[in-house]
Amino acid sequence: MRTLVVNPGSSSLKLSVVDGGVQVASRTLDGWGGVPARWPILDVLAASGPVDAVGVRIAHGGDRDGPRLLDEGELRALEEFVPLAPLHQPRSLALARVVVEVLPDVRVFGCFDTSFHAGMPAHATTYPVPREWTERFRLRRYGFHGLSCAYAVRAAAGALGRDPAGLSLLCCHVGSGVSVTAVLDGRSVDTSMGLTPLDGVAMATRSGGLDPGLLLHVQRTGGLSAGEVESALTHHSGLAGLSGTSGDVRRVLAARAAGDEHADLAIRVYLHRLRREIGAARVSLDRLDALVLTGGVAEHEPALVAELLDGLAHLGIAVAPAALAGTGDRVVSPETARTRVLLVAAGEDVEIAHQVERAGLAV
């Protein structure tokens, strides 16, 4: 099955055509501003030829546990999650409508970052707030980056020669967004992101988890509106807020190398928060077979990965420098290490195509 994959992220738009698990055409718009347009989709289709189906990455699917056909009714239903994922959800839904318009005779599926976490146990999804809040506002930890995690788990199992059903893993998606997921027998059992993609690790422009009292304090004393706080936490926090840069890890590392103390602190906070979430997720597993790192930063910043791993020796984690400097999916820990560490190239497009193919055969 030839699948057009539409993958809008927080900082880019990735379009690809996947045929039998292999990417045969692609186009990436870095610095994409979120404006939906026909021309990049038409460009990819011109390069690849006709497709059998389309898969659109959608950040928030609520409790949907797998892909859904996107008709106007389903798209309207998914709009209820726009307030919970304001950076991602509107872009995905707008692009889905463009795809339906461009390819009216092709089935278009939504594939959700939340679906991988839909089966998490209640003790991991439930917030300790008044029960009436939970029921009234439908509060729960949804988790995100599930498409990335699902692919990374399958790829890691293949690299280890194991069945995912027999593995206990920590999966870290480290890109513009960052999250940590505990995976037992191929299923998510805990994750660092929650009701929204703001929770957990500090990210490129997002704050990560904060003391809720901090938010009340700045609103009370600064007179900030909810919209102002949301904008600051989503667009002007994380590495960007700490360093005064765009938040792109490459720029922050360059500023750090030039002696910028704010950039240095930003990286130290970033790594500390990531290690802390890794440690927290570890308690949700009875053992740890491997730590899996995926995402653009994990793939392209080996020195930063080495710095991250250097602070995780207490988990039996070590790094083989020669392997870390290599390319492709690989084990980067020494043979003697108690816990294996793998780097897996991001494969959301392949995972989306895989899910679309399974859903298409079931329809």
Secondary structure, DSSP 8 states (H G I E B T S, - for coil): -EEEEEEE-SSEEEEEEEETTEEEEEEEEET--S---SHHHHHHHHHH---SEEEEEES--TT--S-EE--HHHHHHHGGGGGGSTTTHHHHHHHHHHHHHH-TTSEEEEEETTGGGTT--HHHH--SS-HHHHHHHT-------HHHHHHHHHHHHHHHT--GGG-EEEEEEESSSEEEEEEETTEEEEES--SSTTSSS--SS---S--HHHHHHHHHHH---HHHHHHHHHHS-HHHHHHSS---HHHHHHHHHTT-HHHHHHHHHHHHHHHHHHHHHHTTSS---EEEEESHHHHH-HHHHHHHHHT-GGGT----HHHHTS-SSEE-S-TT-SSEEEEE---HHHHHHHHHHHHHHH-
